[in-house]
Amino acid sequence: MLEKMEQFDYEKAIENFEELTRDAERVQVETLKKILEDNREAEYLKKLGLNGRTDPESFRACVPLVTHKDLEHYIQRIVDGDDSPILTGKPITTISLSSGTTQGRPKFVPFNEELVQTTMEIFTTSYAFRNREFPIGNGKALQFIYSSKQFKTKGGLAAGTATTNVYRSEQFKKTMKAIQSQCCSPDEVIFGPDFRQSLYCHLLCGLICRDEIQFVFSPFAHSTVYAFRTFEQVWEELCDDIRTGVLSSRITVPSIRAALSKLLRPNPELADLIHDKCSGLNNWYGLIPELFPHAKYIYGIMTGSMLPYLEKLRHYAGVLPLLSADYGSSEGWIGANVNPRLPPEFTTFAVLPDIGYFEFIPLTERNKDQQQNKTAATYSYAESEPIGLTQVKIGEEYEIIVTNFAGLYRYRLGDVVKVMGFHNSTPELQFVCRRNLLLSINIDKNTEKDLQLAVEAGGKLLMKKTKVEVIDFTSHVDVSTDPGHYVIFWELSSEASDEVLNECCDCLDRSFVDAGYVSSRKVNAIGALELRVVRRGTFQKILDHYLGLGAAFSQFKTPRCVGQSNPKVLQILCNNVVNNYFSAAFS
């Protein structure tokens, strides 16, 4: 359907989604059957004794739950050039790389055309619901998207980040054109080898097309904030480029210079307008609608680890609404945001029952009596047997299990989600946390969500006392001393006094309300929390490290818990500490 699409019919797309979700259980059975029939010759499935059966009961009885580690040797054979049917019936010709921020190194994940198709289905579904609520006209989008380099594996397969593999597909370009989401920047900018040069040119292209921009997009809220923090530094240089029609000497990539020379013409009136707009802003509040007067919203993933960036993004957005994008991972997509008017903090994702086969491990709380002051993510989980998509219950939390079209069967994503409701018969999920991002020394268990809440409390105190912002943060469990203790790293927008930072350190410590943590701190089984302030640019060095490993800026997420398994990032952090403070909260 998408290949022939010339004008997108969003009502038809919504109608198709409604039809799919009316009987999600039937669609799930059909989807599993198709996956298993397409891959019946796969060595992995044959070894497990399915013998051609495609029903959910046989599938669950024969196929075990797995993590990436369980599949690594199969995937490595594919990467090394074995084109026999290992995980899929048809040979895998492309490999995706995860961002690497969770484990400290990128993972290889099989990628095929079916995953491109499911990506386009997610994009068009969410666009249909978004456009019904926030209609956009003919125009362009300012999209901060970047492609990392594709390379050939030992076995000759094309490898790149999941976003790179999608952006390079013809289907992506056709779909973006159909849903009026064409990027205002030429391909040379998107696929440029230096993301800083690409970012500068994205901003320049956006300004040149400012009256055509219908919305602003980046895959993650972090990269939108990063883009406009950069704008604060280079806006006068951008105005000079527009005024003279000559591209800045900072752009050295020949293909990018050639592409921009076709767009850039001397326009002193536009340069003066942008200069006046920027000069008239108060601390850059409402920057985005000032620059792009016809923009309807800002779009991107704003849930999970992106929540800490929302305050700054709202500052730049002014009156423009923030719309959270869809829910997925390098391993595939899960659900679409079909309620775009919900604020990002309350965003839910309706699972598309035809893009994969989904199971859910019910998670129940251990030691209920001991967890008096828990947050949504502070307790230890006991697991039950996985259940099907339509069997989940509102208000309960689950870990997602994915079976996709690219050779992952009963694959544990490691995400904890909460069922907030149903759209017809498919659940609407809210992301809670990653299970494996855990701060733990004794009987304490604090996840990324708990860390976010603590940093949010400390950051609010800092802002109230000094007007200084926390630009970025991460954490580490230091067990080199006895007792071990939590370490929080902060990068700040400017300096703050020792007195205020000591208060912030105490606030951080008190904000971890997990009963295991509090009781351990009271008896000194866990030492005083340590706040380490790092010099400006430290998190930029961490970003550069991951880009050097092959990550794309579009896919980058700051690691929120840095362990000993990630020694390079830990070294960057420790080498850039300028001050440290120890909590006296439990003294």
Secondary structure by P-SEA (a helix, b strand, c coil): cccccccccaaaaaaaaaaaaccaaaaaaaaaaaaaaaccccaaaaaacccccccaaaaaacccccccccaaaaaaaaaacccccccccccccbbbbcccccccbbbbbbbcaaaaaaaaaaaaaaaaaaaaacccccccccccccccbbbbcccccccccaaaaaaacaaaaaaaaaacccccccccccccccaaaaaaaaaaaaaaacccccccccccaaaaaaaaaaaaacaaaaaaaaaccccccccccaaaaaaaaacccccaaaaaaaaaaaaacccccaaaaaacccccccccccccccccaaaaaaaaaccbbbbbbbbbcccccccccccccccccbbbbbbccccbbbbbbbbbbcccccccccccccbbbbbccccccccccccbbbbbbbbcccccccccccbbbbbccccccbbbbbbccccccccccccbbbcaaaaaaaaaaaaaaaaacccccccccbbbbbcccccbbbbbbbbbcccccaaaaaaaaaaaaaacccaaaaaaaaacccccbbbbbbccaaaaaaaaaaaaaccccccccccccccccaaaaaaaaaacccbbbbbcccc
